[in-house]
Every structure is written in structure tokens, then in C-alpha cells.
Amino acid sequence: MSDAVGPILRMSDDVDAIIRAIEEDNAGEVTVTDRGAYVRVAGPSPLRVTRASIARNLGRDYRLVELEALMSSFSGRIATTADEISWTRKNERKA
């Protein structure tokens, strides 16, 4: 998928729950590549994850700044709010 977007996440205790949340928020159209020290999560644009879905998968409250701290890089353009992070292709604007 050459035009895929998404985060590159450092390994942590929360990474599996974050991946499940991204998969849920994007109808499972997500590929995950585990590189040992980090995980590349990619999908078609727009790719998104909500604070609520991460919190549900972790079983605790979650602030998206925690995800930002785990994100060593990403593909595409990122947009963040208090409740959602989304990634889009660089030449595409969020509707």
C-alpha cells in the first residue's frame, strides 16, 4: 500500500491496545508491521483513532498526549484534537 498513512509506535505496555483501537476505528483496514523495537501501523487515508476506543481497549482513561509520546514518527499529515488523532495523505485535507 504505497499511499498508506499512520503512526510508527515505540514498543510499550499499551501498544497492543492502541493497535486494536486503530483497527476498530478503521474497520480493520490496517496493516501492522512489528520491527521489534517499534511497530508500523498503516492504512488507507484517512486513518484515525479515538481517545474513547483506546481507553475502552486499555480499560482505563487515556489522554492522546500519551499516544503522541509513543509515536516516534508517522506517514502522512497528522491532525490532533483532545478526542481524536487522524492521519491523511499529504495532498488530501480532512473533510
N, C-alpha and C positions, 0 to 999 in steps of 0.2 A: 504494500500500500504506500505508494510514493508520496501521496499528499496527506498522509496521516498527521494528526496533531496529538499532543498530550504531554504529560509530565514524565520526567525521569526522577525517580524517588530513591533516596538513600534507604538502605535497609533499616528497619526499626520494628519494634513490637507491634506497631499499628498498621504496617504496610498491607497485610493481608485483608484487613477490614476496609482499608481505603480502596484497594483494588475491587473488592466485592461491591462497594458503594458505587464506584465508577461504572462497573458492569451493570448494576441495577438501573442507574440513571441514564444509561445509553442502550438499553435493550440488548445487552450482551454483545454488541458490535465492537468488541475491544480485543486487542491482542496484547499479551503480556510476555515480555522477554526478560527472564531472570539472568542477570550477569554476575551474581554472587554478591558483590558489594552494593549493587544498585539494581533497580527494576525499571525497565522502559515500558510505559503504558501508552498505547497508541490506538487511535480510532479515527473514523471519518469526522470531518468538521461539520458542525460544531460538536465538540466533546465537552461534557460538563460533569460536575459533581456538586452535590449539595451538602451543606453542613448537616442537615437533618438525616440524610442517608448514611453519612459517616458515623454520626452519633448513634443511630439505630444499630449499625453493624458492630460498633465498639461496645455498646451497652453503657455509654456514659456521654455526658455533654462534650462537645468538641468545638473548638474555635478554629476557623480556617487559617489563622496565622500559624497554627501548629503544622498544617499541611505545607504552607509556604516555606517553613523552616526545613522540611524534609525534601523539598524539591530542589535538587541540585541544578536542574536545567529543565527545559521543555521545548517542544516543537510547536511552531505556530505563534499566534498572538494570544496573549492571556488577558482576561478581564476578571476582576475580583470584586465581590461585594461581601457584606457580612454573612450572607447566606449561600453564596454560590461562587464557584470558580469555573470559568469556561475557557476553552482553547479553540481558536478558529484559524483557518489558513490566513496567511498574511495579507492576501489580496481580497479577503472577504470580511464584511462587517457583520457584527451581531445584530439580528433583527430586533 
